[in-house]
Every structure is written in structure tokens, then in C-alpha cells.
Amino acid sequence: MNAAEGPGGLMEGEAVPKAGQGVVVLYREPYGPVRLRSAAGLRGVALEEFGPVSEPVPYRGRKGIITYWPVATREQTVVCGSLRQWRLAIELGFEPAWAAFSAGPVELRWRAGGRLRRWRPDFVARTAEGEREVLVLKPPRQESLPAVRLEVLQEVAQAAGWRVRQVREPSGLRARNLGWLAGYRFAVGDEEGLGRALLEAFRAPTGLRAGVAASGLDEMTGLDLAYRMLWQRRLLFDAAYPLLPDAVAWAA
């Protein structure tokens, strides 16, 4: 599923504890010890603000890379155990529907078939409306998690008050566009006055380079600021086209 998964993952066709029986959860509070709880003990816990239970490692026999995603809007670094998680972190950071998120902040453990099973869902996130969701990446070329794993997750989510959402990582042109914009997600000084000039220049859909020229800013400064404003959604763009210097944008 993901690079943060520990050994002994649940296999298809094996028994699943019902109604949360036998399932325990582990998480680590910031600068604190690892805590062991029942699924119901997760209710109200701000896991989206915590780090991973432990540093993720590449899953057995699979290539993996650990990436670190500094969050632009708060003092938090999200530790991703795979490039798939990292791409989804970019999506979560870009979309205003999610206010906070963390990768692999909780580990589920249970016994089945005489063995200890453990698994870390990809993300726990808090929506802008204050709802808590657990987000899991669909396996490549499949429409859902294995049924047994999904059943365990849904049992825990019901006890914890979560919603479960299966998602796909961004891919293709959208992934490339968001990956480019992510490099501009941090504000640089006080740019409010320059930003107003750009918003005025992009009152109607205009190519980025042409809008920067119309704003009176020099091209390098103006394009850098325009990309930051695209990440902030102060400027909008058509995601069906690559974000080249002549891509069309307009004021939100």
C-alpha cells in the first residue's frame, strides 16, 4: 500500500476482528511518547497535527523514498514514506478543502490467523469544516483497498468518528502543474502592493508573461509572484494546460 507499512500486513482472505474487537492503535504526540489506545480513544485526537508513529522505511522489496513536506501555513513538516504519498500531500496542501493533514500518524494493530497485523493508513486530515478524515491511496490499477483491510479501517473509523476516503494520487499534467506550483507556496516578504498590481492586470484572462508586463513589474519578479498567487488561488488557471510562462490566468 505505502512505504510506511510495517511487516506483517493483512493478507486477502484472512480473518478480520468485528466491531473493532482486538484492534488497538498507536500514535505519537509531538515531542511525546508513543501512546496505545482503543479505536474509540482516537475520537477528538488531532492526529492531523502529529508526526508519524516512527520514521517510515521503504516497504519490503519495493523501492521507496522518504520525503519531507514543510507546510507553508503552519509550523509542521509532513513526513511521506513514498512518492505517492508526497504527490497526495501536494494535492492536500493546494486544495482549501483540507485545513491540516499528516502522513501515517496512526498505526492499527490486530491479530488474525495467529499473527500480529499492522498497518498505517496514508493520511489523517481535518477538513475546513472541522471534520476528520482518514485518506488512503487506492492500490495501482485497482478501484479499492482489499476488502479485509477496508473493513478493519471502517470499524476503527466508526469508533473514532472519522470519515474514510479512498483517493488516487495526482497524475499526468495536474501532478506536474501542482509540483511546479508547490515550489512557490511560501510567501516572500510583504508583497501585498505588488499582488494588487497583478490582480488588476489579470482582471480578464491573460497570459502570465503579458499580465506581468501590464502590471509594470519586471518579468522575473512578476512571474515568481504570479506563481505564488496561483498556489494561493488568488489567481486561477486552466488545469488542462501546462503552466508555462504564457499560460492563461485570471483573478479569483
N, C-alpha and C positions, 0 to 999 in steps of 0.2 A: 504493500500500500504506500508506505512512505519511508524515508530513510531513518526516521526516528523510531521505527518499530523495533521492539526488542525481540529476542529469541522466543520461540515457543508460541508464535501467533496461532490463532484459531484456524483449524482446517475445516474445509467443507464436510458436512455430514456428521460432525461431532455434536455431542450434547451441549445444550445451552441452558444455563440456570434460568428458571422462570421467575417473573416478578422481582427481579433484582436479587434473588437468593444467591448468596455466595459471592456476589460481586463487591469488591472493595475498590476504592480509588485513592490514588496518591497525587499530591501536588506540593509544590514548594512556594511558600510565601516569599516575597522579596527579602533577601538577607536573613531568611529564617530557615528552620529545619524542614525536612520532608514530613508532611502530615498524612496520616492514614484515616480515611473516613468511609462511612457508608455512602451509597449514592445519594440518599436524602440529605446527607451532610454537606453536599455541594450547593444546596439551594441558597442563593444570595451571595455566594463567594465570587469575588471579582477576578476570576481566572484570566480574563482577557487582559489584565494588567500585570500578570505574573510571568515569569520566565518558564522555560521547560523544567520538567522534573529533574532532568540531568542533561548534560550536553549530548545532543544527538550524535549518532555514529552511522556510517553507511550500513544499510541492511545487508545481511549475509549474502555474499556472492554478487552483489549488484553495485554498479558504480554510483557514487553519491558525492555531493559536495556540500559542505556546511557554509551557509551564507548568513550575513548579519544585515538586518534591515533597520537602520535608525529611523524612528518615527519623527516626522517633521513637526508635528503639533504637540508633542509632549516628550518628556524625558524617558524614553523606553527604546530598547533595541530588541527587535523580534528575531529570534534565532531559528532559522529554517534548516531543516535537515536534508533538503533536496532542492533541485532547481524547480521542480513542480510546485513545491510549497512557496518558494521565492516568487515565482510568477503570480501565484494567487495572492501573496502579500502585497504585491504592487497593485493588483486589482482592488483589494480591500482598502489600501491607502488612498486610491484615487476616487472611489465611489463614496459619496457622502452618506449613503445608507448605513454605513458602519462607523461608529464613533470610536471604537477601540477593538483591538484584536491581539491575540498571542498564538504562537505556533507550539503545539504539543505541550500545553501547560498541565495536562492531566493524563494519568496513566490508569487504565482499567485493568483489574486483575480478577481472575476467577479460575476455578478448577473444572476441568471437563476431560473425560476419558482418562482420569487418573493423573493428569498433568496440570501444571500451573500455566495458564494462558495470560498473556499481557498484550496490551495494545494502546497506542496513543492516537486518538483522533487528531486530524491535521490542525484544526484551529478551533479556539473558542473566541467568539466575537460578541460585542454588545452593539445593538442597532442604535440608530439615532433616537428611536422611541423608547430606548431603555430595555428592550427585550434581549435575552441572552440566547445565542445560537451556537450549536456545535456544527462546524463545517468540515465535511470530509470530501476529499477528491475521489471522483469515480475512477476505478481502475481503467487503464487504457483500453479502448475498443470494447468497453462494457458499459451497460446502462445503469448498473447499480453495484453496490457492495455485495459481497457474498451474503446470502440470506441470514446465515447464523450470526455473522458479525453485526449486521444491521439490527437484528433482534436484540442482541446484548446492548447496543448503543441506545436503541429506543427505550428499553427498560430503564436504563440509567437516566436518560433524558427526562422521562416522565417523572421519576423520583426527584430529579434536580430542578425541574421547572424550565428545562431548555426546549428549544425547537431544534430539530435535526434538518440539515440542508445538505444534500449531495450536489456537488458542483464540479465543473470542469475548469482546468487551468486556462487562462487566456492563451490563445494560439494565433498563428498567422500574423496578419497585418496589425490587428489590435494589440497583440503582445509586443510587437516591435514598436508601435507608437507609444504605448504606455511605458515600455522600457526606456525609451528616449526621454519622455517627459519626467520620469522618475528622477533623473539626474538634475532636474530643476525644481525639486519640491521644497527646497529650503529658501526662505526669504533672505535677501542680501541687503541689510541696512533699511533705511526708510525710503521706500520707492513710491509712496502714495501719489506724489505730484506727477512723477513720470508715468505712473499707471493711469492716472486720469487722462493724460495726453494720448496714451494708446487707446483707451476706451473710446475717446472721441473719434480717433482715426478709424476705429473698427465699428462704428455705428451701423454701417452696412457691410455685408460680406466682402472681404478684401483679402488679397494675397498678403502673406505675412511681410514680405520684403516691401511691398508697396505701402502697406499700412504703417510700417515703421518709418519709411521715408516721409509719409504725410504727417506723422506726429512731430517731426523735427528732431528726433533722436538720431544719433549715429547708428549705423547698421548693427554693429556688434552689440552695443549696449541694448538697443531696442529689441533685437531678436532674442537675446538672453531673457529679457524681461517678458517678452511675449510668450515664450515657452513656460516661464514660471506662472504666468497668468492663465495659460491653458491648463496647467496642472491644478491650479486653484479654482478652475471653472469660472473665472471672471471673463475669460474668452472661451468660446466654443469652437468646435471644428467638426468636420465630417469624418467619422472614423473609417469610412470606406476608402479613404485616400491616405497615402503616406505623408507624414509630417515633414515635408521638405520645406525649404525657405519660402517657396511660392505657394504653399498650401493655403487654402482659403479659411479664414477665421472671422468671427464676428463677436460683438459684445454680448454678454449674457443678459 
